[in-house]
Amino acid sequence: MGYNEIPASVKSFMDQITELCGQEHVRWAENFNACFANTLLTTVKRHPDGTTFLLTGDIPAMWLRDSTAQVRPYLVIAKQDADLEEMIAGLVERQLQYINMDPYANAFNEEENNAGHQTDHTVMTPWIWERKYEIDSLCYPLQLSYLLWKSTGRTAQFNETFQQAVRNVLEVWETEQDHNRSPYSFVRDTTRLEDTLVRDGKGSSVAPTGMTWSGFRPSDDACRYGYLVPSNMFAVVILDYLREIYQDILKDDTLIGRITKLREDIEQGLQKHAKVSNAGGETVYAYEVDGLGNYSIMDDSNVPNLLSAPYLGYCDSSDPLYLATRKTLLSTENPFFYEGTYAKGIGSSHTPENYVWPIALAMEGMTTEDKAEKERILNLLVECDAGTKLMHEGFDVNDPTKYTREWFSWANMMFCELVMDYFDIRINK
């Protein structure tokens, strides 16, 4: 069972946003209300066991990453709505159960039905839709567990399911600090090279750096070099969250020591290996490195990306190294930065050339302090919705009526979060 109608608390919040938008930004309100309602009415499935399953949209599976981002804006209402809090807590429980089934999988089925990519050459089960290993797939559910606590005061989610998931995450991240001893491999029979890993499924060669390895990016596309910098940044933030949880709530000094060591290893790896020179000789963060001297200067539209570092909580938006990186990413030095007649922004290898992503545009808005820039991006997003009142995966910078994914809940909710951010409504951290 999902939502057949919009809860009163959500409707009240939508009315609040509509009032804030006023006559000046009527279209923001129209799109906000359409997007904010769409996720609840079309993607949420609540199960009799109290858990919640969230469709990503037009794919009948749940991504650990997407599902977190899909409900995150509702946390500001969950403080006053116990049922909404329960829905989010139910999602956390299901996410953590999935991690305990297989911490290397990124997307899962609602039932044990063998749906998805069952022919991939990796360790599949009937529960798994896809088993592309991505660091951020483990970060997001732990982030949501933490934010639920900070937003509502709830701590019941830090149960045995949570604690087992944390142990599984730590084991994977520690193992993947030396990928040569990893049990994970992934091969897909495909002509699309981004959907499979080289070297018989092990990925390109890496040397230990202290960071933790990732097979795939948040786009579900293969990493070119094994240490994905923004995902390692996210891991540092999540390990700080875990340290706080185990200090204040669960009180486990042994695990705190383990968490702290891993956090310091990854951070030292970032400081030593992730800083490179751009074309102008400025120091910036690389997107990926391999510990062997190879790196890429780029950014992808999916979050975590380098653009999102302040949003994740890794650094401040005024940090000089971040600002130098940001300037580089929003230029033609980034091979996925596109500019055309209607828009400019960051796209992805996952979509056609010259397609920019509303997710990346929303992130660009949420990581600037410039109110006028936030306004420009919000205006751009509503003008490029192809008349649907909803966001899409990507759209053509020269023709916004050409877009991918008509029903993509993550993008809808990122737009909503940018509107909220514009009016200084933010999730407690």
Residue pairs with C-beta under 8 A, 6 or more apart in sequence:
1 45
1 46
2 40
2 41
2 42
2 43
2 44
2 45
2 46
3 40
3 41
3 44
4 41
5 41
6 14
6 37
6 40
6 41
7 40
7 81
7 83
7 84
9 77
9 80
9 81
9 84
10 36
10 37
10 40
10 74
10 77
10 81
10 84
13 36
13 76
13 77
14 32
14 33
14 36
14 37
17 29
17 32
17 33
17 36
17 419
17 420
17 423
18 29
18 32
18 33
20 423
21 28
21 29
21 32
21 419
25 378
27 379
27 382
27 383
28 378
28 382
28 419
30 382
30 389
31 381
31 382
31 385
31 389
31 390
31 391
31 415
32 415
32 416
32 419
34 389
34 390
34 412
35 389
35 390
35 391
35 412
35 413
35 415
35 416
36 73
36 412
36 413
36 416
38 390
38 409
38 412
39 70
39 71
39 409
39 412
39 413
40 74
42 55
42 57
42 407
42 409
43 54
43 55
43 56
43 57
43 70
43 409
44 52
44 53
44 54
44 87
45 52
45 53
45 54
45 55
45 110
46 52
46 53
46 87
46 90
47 53
47 90
47 94
50 86
50 90
50 93
51 90
51 91
51 93
51 94
51 97
52 87
52 88
52 90
52 91
52 93
52 94
53 62
53 91
53 94
53 110
54 62
54 66
54 67
54 70
54 71
54 91
54 409
55 61
55 62
55 409
56 62
56 63
56 66
56 67
56 70
56 107
56 408
56 409
56 410
57 405
57 407
57 408
57 409
57 410
58 405
58 406
58 407
58 408
60 109
60 110
60 115
61 107
61 108
61 109
61 110
61 115
61 116
61 129
61 130
62 94
62 98
62 107
62 108
62 109
62 110
62 129
63 106
63 107
63 137
64 95
64 98
64 99
64 106
64 107
64 108
64 137
64 138
64 140
64 141
65 106
65 134
65 136
65 137
65 140
65 218
66 409
66 410
67 91
67 95
67 140
68 91
68 95
68 140
68 141
68 143
68 144
69 140
69 303
69 410
69 413
69 414
70 409
70 410
70 413
71 87
71 88
71 91
71 144
71 413
72 144
72 147
72 413
72 417
72 427
73 413
73 416
73 417
73 420
73 427
74 84
74 87
74 88
75 88
75 147
75 148
75 151
75 152
75 427
75 428
76 151
76 420
76 425
76 426
76 427
77 84
78 84
78 85
78 88
78 148
78 151
78 152
79 85
79 151
79 152
85 148
85 152
85 154
88 144
88 148
89 148
89 154
89 156
89 157
91 144
92 141
92 144
92 145
92 148
92 157
92 162
93 157
93 159
93 161
95 140
95 141
95 144
96 141
96 145
96 161
96 162
96 164
96 165
97 161
98 105
98 108
98 127
99 138
99 141
99 165
99 168
99 169
100 161
100 164
100 165
100 168
101 108
101 125
101 127
101 128
102 123
102 125
102 127
102 128
102 131
103 138
103 165
103 168
103 169
103 171
103 172
104 122
104 123
104 131
104 133
104 172
104 184
105 128
105 129
105 130
105 131
105 132
105 133
105 137
106 130
106 131
106 132
106 133
106 134
106 137
106 216
106 220
107 116
107 128
107 129
107 130
107 132
108 127
108 128
108 129
109 115
109 116
109 126
109 127
109 128
109 129
112 125
112 126
112 127
113 126
114 126
115 129
116 128
116 129
116 130
117 124
117 129
117 130
117 131
117 188
118 124
119 188
119 189
120 130
120 131
120 186
120 187
120 188
121 185
121 186
121 187
121 188
121 189
121 201
122 131
122 184
122 185
122 186
122 187
122 201
123 131
124 131
130 220
131 186
132 186
132 215
132 216
132 220
133 184
133 186
133 214
133 215
133 216
134 214
134 215
134 216
134 217
134 218
134 220
134 231
135 173
135 212
135 214
135 228
135 231
135 232
135 234
135 235
136 214
136 218
136 231
136 234
136 303
136 304
138 169
138 172
138 173
138 238
139 231
139 234
139 235
139 237
139 238
139 304
141 165
142 165
142 166
142 169
142 238
142 241
142 242
143 237
143 238
143 241
145 157
145 158
145 162
145 245
146 238
146 241
146 244
146 245
147 427
147 428
147 429
148 154
148 157
149 155
149 157
149 158
149 245
149 249
150 427
150 428
150 429
151 427
151 428
155 249
158 245
158 249
158 250
163 250
166 242
166 255
170 255
170 258
170 259
170 262
173 212
173 235
173 262
173 266
174 212
174 262
175 181
175 182
175 183
176 182
176 184
176 212
176 213
176 214
177 208
177 210
177 211
177 212
177 213
177 265
178 208
179 202
179 203
179 206
179 213
179 226
182 202
182 213
184 215
185 197
185 200
185 201
185 202
186 196
186 197
186 201
186 215
187 196
187 197
187 200
187 201
188 195
188 196
190 196
193 222
194 221
194 222
194 349
194 350
195 220
195 221
195 222
196 222
197 203
197 215
197 222
198 204
198 222
199 205
203 213
203 215
203 222
203 223
203 226
204 223
204 224
204 225
204 226
204 290
205 290
205 292
206 213
206 225
206 226
206 227
206 290
206 291
206 292
207 290
207 291
207 292
208 291
209 227
209 269
209 272
209 273
209 289
209 291
210 265
210 266
210 267
210 268
210 269
210 272
210 273
211 227
211 229
211 232
211 265
211 266
211 269
211 270
211 273
211 274
211 291
212 227
212 232
212 235
212 262
212 266
213 226
213 227
214 223
214 226
214 227
214 228
214 231
215 222
215 223
215 226
216 222
216 223
217 223
217 228
217 231
217 300
217 302
218 231
218 300
218 302
218 303
218 304
218 305
219 300
219 301
219 302
219 348
219 349
219 350
220 350
221 300
221 348
221 349
221 350
223 288
224 288
224 296
225 288
225 289
225 290
225 294
225 295
225 296
226 288
226 290
226 291
227 269
227 273
227 274
227 288
227 289
227 290
227 291
228 287
228 288
229 270
229 274
229 285
229 286
229 287
229 288
229 289
229 306
230 287
230 304
230 305
230 306
230 308
230 309
230 312
231 304
232 266
232 269
232 270
232 274
233 270
233 304
233 309
233 312
233 314
233 315
234 304
234 312
234 314
235 266
236 263
236 266
236 267
236 270
236 314
237 312
237 313
237 314
239 259
239 260
239 262
239 263
239 266
240 263
240 313
242 259
243 256
243 259
243 260
243 263
246 252
246 255
246 256
246 259
247 256
273 289
273 291
274 285
274 286
274 289
275 283
275 284
275 285
275 286
275 321
276 283
276 284
276 285
276 286
276 289
276 295
276 297
277 283
277 284
278 284
278 297
278 324
278 328
278 333
279 297
279 333
282 324
282 328
283 321
283 324
284 297
284 321
284 324
284 325
284 328
285 306
285 309
285 321
285 322
285 325
286 295
286 296
286 297
287 295
287 296
287 297
287 298
287 299
287 300
287 305
287 306
288 295
288 296
289 295
289 296
297 328
297 333
297 334
298 329
298 334
298 335
298 336
299 305
299 306
299 307
299 329
299 334
299 336
299 337
299 346
299 360
300 336
300 346
300 348
300 349
300 350
301 336
301 345
301 346
301 347
301 348
301 356
301 357
301 359
301 360
301 394
302 348
302 350
302 357
302 359
302 360
303 311
303 312
303 359
303 363
303 414
304 312
305 346
305 360
305 363
306 325
306 326
306 329
307 326
307 329
307 346
307 360
307 363
307 364
307 367
308 363
308 367
309 315
309 322
309 325
309 367
310 316
310 317
310 319
310 322
310 367
311 363
311 366
311 367
313 429
315 321
315 322
316 322
317 367
317 368
317 369
318 369
326 367
328 334
329 337
329 346
330 337
330 345
330 346
330 364
331 337
334 346
336 346
336 347
336 348
336 349
337 344
337 345
337 346
337 347
338 344
338 345
338 346
338 347
338 353
338 354
338 355
338 356
338 397
339 397
340 354
340 396
340 397
340 398
341 397
341 398
341 399
342 380
342 383
342 384
342 397
342 398
342 399
342 400
343 356
343 361
343 380
343 384
343 395
343 397
343 400
344 356
344 397
345 356
345 357
345 360
345 361
345 364
345 397
346 356
346 357
346 360
346 361
346 364
347 353
347 354
347 355
347 356
347 357
347 360
347 394
348 355
348 357
348 394
350 394
351 357
351 393
351 394
351 404
352 394
352 396
352 404
354 396
354 397
354 398
355 394
355 395
355 396
355 397
355 403
355 404
356 394
356 395
356 397
357 393
357 394
357 411
358 381
358 384
358 391
358 392
358 393
358 394
358 395
358 411
358 414
358 415
359 391
359 410
359 411
359 414
361 377
361 380
361 381
362 377
362 381
362 411
362 414
362 415
362 417
362 418
363 414
364 373
364 377
365 373
365 374
365 377
365 378
365 418
365 421
365 422
366 374
366 417
366 418
366 421
368 374
371 422
374 418
374 421
374 422
375 422
377 418
378 418
378 419
378 422
381 391
381 415
381 418
383 400
384 395
384 400
385 391
385 392
385 400
386 392
386 395
386 400
386 401
386 403
388 406
390 406
390 407
390 412
391 408
391 411
391 412
391 414
391 415
392 403
392 404
392 405
392 406
392 408
392 411
393 403
393 404
393 405
393 408
393 411
394 403
394 404
394 405
395 402
395 403
395 404
396 402
396 403
405 411
420 426
